[in-house]
Amino acid sequence: MPDTPEQHHASLPAVPVQLERRFELADETATDAFGARFAHALDALRTQESSQSDASRPAFAGLHVQLLGDLGAGKTSLVRAALRALGHTGRVRSPTYTLVEPYTVARPDSAGGELQLYHFDLYRFSDPAEWADAGFREYFAQGAVCLVEWPQRAGGLLGVPDLVFQLEPGPHGEGRVLTAYAYSASGKACLERC
């Protein structure tokens, strides 16, 4: 059974938001365009962090993005658009049954080189302990981009994300409204470019 909008709002981290932006996505083309802007912002952030790195810190620390919204809200469509814009040419499947789908994208024009992305779908979890038992925590410590659908199913075990994308039906049931929340400096820098 889908979560209610109140449950989505209750799923937002209880820490200060560094930046909040709202995007009206009138149709699938607008969703794809936002996904592409997010991908370009992510690539710019990687390039910037890579150029500022030194031996004392990694080039790109990764990004943790949580996607909130009911079934059919467009979460997987948004991930698919971002992956396409990052150069992924293969199939992009919803990880509903596999729980995680890994992707590697290589951008020859990016100083960041290859990028690991992990697309999670926790819809089938019925208890937050399943998150801990699945052994996914290590994916978040690899300088990768982790995109998590249904993060509320893991309770508070995921920690504070860099970004939250909340998708809801648009006015009068047309299109979608994406409200984006940044909770870290990296999340804010990425969202400012969207």
N, C-alpha and C positions, 0 to 999 in steps of 0.2 A: 504494500500500500504506500503511495507517495507521501512524503512528508508535507506538512502544511507550511504556508509561508511563515507562520510564526516560528516553526521549528527551524527554518532556514535562518531567520534573523537571530534566533537564540544560538545558532551555530557560529556566529561571528566571534572572533577572539575578544576576550575581555581586556584588551590592551588598547592604548591610544592609536587611533588611525592617523597616519602621517599625511595621507592624501586620499580623497574620495572623488570619483568622477562618475558621471552617468552618461550612458550612450544609448540613443534610440536606434534600434536596429530594425528597420522597416520590413526587411525580407531576408532571404537566404544570401543574396548578393551583399547586403550590408553586413551580415554576420561574417561572410568570407573576407570582406574588406577589413573588418576589425581584426580578425585572426591574422591577416597579413601585416597590419600595423603593429600588432603585438609581436609578431615574429621579427620584424625589422627593429623594433625597440629592444627586443631581447638580444639580437645580433649586435646592435650598437652598444648595449651594456657590456656584453662579452668582450668586444673589441676594446672598449674603454678600460675595463678592469684588467685585461691582458696587457695593455700598454703601460698600466700603472703598477704592475706587479713587480715584486723583487724577490729575493731568495727567502725573505721572512714570511711571505704569505702567498697562497696559491693565486694563479692567474684569474680564475673564475670560480667563485665559491658555490655556484649553482643558484637555483631559484625554486622555491616551493610555492606552487599555485594551487589553490583550492577552488573547485567549481561547484557552485550551489544552484539547484533548480530542480523542479519536478521532472518526472519522466517526459521525454520529448521536448524539453526546454531549449535544447541546442548545445548542450555541453560537449558532446562528441563532435558535433559539426564545427564548433569553434576550435577544438584541438586539431581536427583534420585540416582546417584552413591554415592554422599556424604551421603545421608540419609541411604542408605543400609550399608555403612561402619560404620555409627554411631549406627547401630543396628536396624533401622526401618525395620520391616518385612512386613508391610501392603502395600497396593497400594499407589503409588505416582502418583497423577494426575496433569496435567497441570492446573493451576488456571485461565486459559483464561476466563472462564465464571463465576467462583466464586470470582475472583479477589484475594483471599487469601486462602491458604490451611494451616491449623495449624498442627504441628506435635510435639509430646513429645517423646523424647528418653531418656531412662534410661540406664546408663552404670554402672553396678555393680563394674567394675574395675576402675572407674573414681572418683576422689575426688570431682568432681563438681556435682555429683548426676544427677537428671533429667535436661534435657535441652529442652527449648522451641525453636522451629524453626517455622518461618512463611515464606512461599513461596508466593510471590506476582507476579502477571502478570498484568501490567498496559496497555497492548496493546489496549484495548477497550476505554481507556480514550481519549477524543478528546480535553480536556481543562484541564490545571493544577489545576483549581479550583475543579475538581472532586476528586482530591487527598485529599484536605482539607475537602470536604463535606463527604467523605467516613469514616472519623474518624479513620484512620489507624495510626495516629501519636503516639498514646499510645503504640502500639506494639513495637516501637523503644526505649521505656524508661523502658523496663521490664527486662533487662539483657538477652534478647533473641537474637537469630541469625535471622536476617531478610535478606532474599535472594530476590532481586527485579529484575524481568525481565521487560524490556522496561521502565527503570527509567526516561528516557528523556521525557516521556509523562506527568510527574508530574512537569516539569520545574525545577526550583531550590528549590522547596518546600521540597524535601527530605533531603537537607543539604549535607554535605560532607560525603561520605562513608568511611569506613575503607579500603575496597578493591573494585576494579573494575576488573571484568573478561570480556575481550573483545574477542569474538569468531569470526573468519573470515575464509573463505575457505583457505585451504592450497595451496601450490605451485601447479600449473597445475591442480587446481580443485580437488586435492586429499587430503583427511583428513581435519584437521582443524589446525589453529594456534590460540593459546590462549595467549593473552598478558595480564599480570596481573600487576595492579598498586596498591601500598599500599599508603594510605594517612594518616595513624595514626601509633602510636607505636604498637598497637595491630595488625593492619593489616600487618605491616612490620614483626612482630614476627611470625605471622601465615604464611606469604608468604615465609619467610626464611626456614621454615620447609617443604615446598612443593617441 
